Amino acid sequence: MEQVVTVKVNGRTYERSVPLRMLLVDFLREELRLTGTHIGCTYEGRCGACTIALDGDAVKSCMMLAVQADGRDVTTVEGLEKLGGNEGELHPIQDAMSECHGLQCGYCTPGMMMTMFDLLRSQSYESESRLTEDEIRHELIGNLCRCTGYDHIVNAVRAAEERLHAMPGAERAALLGQGDIEGKQS
Amino acid sequence: MAQMAPVHAYHAPATLEECLALLERNAGRVVVLAGGQSILPLLKTRGIRPEVLLDLGRVPELRAQSVTVDTGGVLEVGAMRRHRDLWTDPMIARDWSALADAAWCVGDRQVQSRGTLGGNLVFGTVITDMKQVAMCLDAELVIVGSGGERTVSACDIFADPAQMLLEPNELLKAVRFPSVGSRGGSAYKKYGLTANGRPIIGVAARVKIDEDRRCTEARIVVGGLVPCPHVASGAAESLIGKVVNEDVLAAAADAAAAEVRPQSDGRASAAFRRRLVRAYTGRSLSLAFKRAQEGGQ
C-alpha cells in the first residue's frame, strides 16, 4: 500500500508515492538519494546517526514513517550549507566541527550536527549566557560517537555557539533556518 | 531498507471524532501511534503486525494545554503534548516540576521531540517514567470513547497491575495535574543503564511545608519496579511534622529502601535496585524540599 506525500526537504518540495511501511530515513536515502543521513544501528533508534531536523526539531528519521512527514519541513545535513544563502560555504556548525576536530571516522557526524543544529536554534541569543558543558552533554546523549570521546564535539558546540552569538541577528536566524520554519506546529 | 511488515492503511485524521470512529471500525487490527518511539521498534521487529495504523499526531485537540484557575490551578495537558513541550514550558518547570524533570529525562532530545505524555502513560510497560510521576502528582486521566468521557485516578489505575487503562475503543485524551499548592515542591530523579534508557529506578517526590519549614505533606512514588510503581508511604510518613535536614532525608531514604520489594533481572539485581531507591529517594526529596522552600508553588 502506498500513499502520496509532499515533503519539503532542504528547501525543495518533493511529491512522491511511498509505501506506508517506509521509514523516513529510507525515504531520504533511497528515494531522494540524500545519503548524508546515516544508518548506524540498523534502525534500532539507538545511535542517532540518522538524526534530521523536522520543522527544526531534532528527530531520529528511523523512528518515524515517511508518511508521517507529509506536509512537514525536513532539514538534513545536506541542507546545512544551504542555510544563510552562502551555498558552498560551510555552516558554522560544520566549520566548528572541522576546526575543533569534532570528527574522526565521520559516521556519527551528520546526526550529531543535526542535534547541534536543533540545540543551537533553541537557545536565546538575547542574553550573554552560554550552554554549560553538562547541558551540552545531556542534549547529545542520543548521538553515539565511538571515536572522539566527545570532548572535541562539546568544544565544537561551544565554538559554533560563540560564532552565532557574534553575528548579526538576521544572519544568525537565516543560518538557524528560523526564517522559513518558525511558527510551525508539530 | 528496513523490512517492516506490510501495513494496509495509515490514517492521520484531524479530529478526535474521526479517530474514535476509525478505532471502532478497525477493532482488533489497528495500532495507535502517538509519538511512535516505542511502537516503531515493535513494527520493525514485527513484534506487532497491525493492518491499520492510526496516527494521533494531527489532532489539535490532543495537543491543547490549559490551566484552570478556579479549581486551584489544575494543569490539563493534552495526551499528544510532546515531552519537549513539557520541559521547555517555564510554568510547568516551576509549578509542576516533577513533570518537567521527567519529560527532560525521557529518552534523549530526539525522543523528546516525538514522544508524548500520553504515549508514555498508555504504552504497556511499567518500566517508564511518567507513571510514577502521574501517581505522585495525583493526576487524573481523561479517557474518551464513543460513549463519552470518563476520568480515572493515576494512583488507582497504575498501582493495580490487573487493571487496563483503556478499553479497546478508547483513547487517552488529556491528563490533569492538580497544583502542588503554595510552599509545595516536586521533583523526579532517575537512574538508567544508559543516560537515555528506561529507568532502572526512578523516584518522584512531592512535599509541602509550613511557615516553620515543617513538612506537612509528602508523597514518594518509586518506579522501575514490577509489577507496578510503589507508593512509599512509610518513607513519606517519616517526614511529617519534621524540619527537613540531612538526617531526616537520610531516614526517609532508608525507609523507602526498606519498604520496596525490588526485582532482580538482567539489568540490575534486587540489592542494587534497593541501593538506588535509597540514593534517588534522597536526591528527589532534597530537590522537592528545596523547591518548596524557594516558594515555587
Interface residues (C-beta under 8 A of the other chain):
Chain A: M1 Q3 L20 R21 M22 L23 V25 D26 E30 Y43 E44 G45 G48 T51 L54 D57 A58 V59 K60 C62 M63 M64 L65 V67 Q68 D70 T115 D118 L119 S122 H138 E139 L140 I141 G142 N143 Q185 S186
Chain B: M1 A2 M4 A5 P6 V7 H8 A9 Y10 A12 L33 G36 Q37 L40 P41 L43 K44 L53 D55 G57 R63 R82 R84 T88 G107 D108 R109 Q110 V111 S113 R114 T194 A195 N196
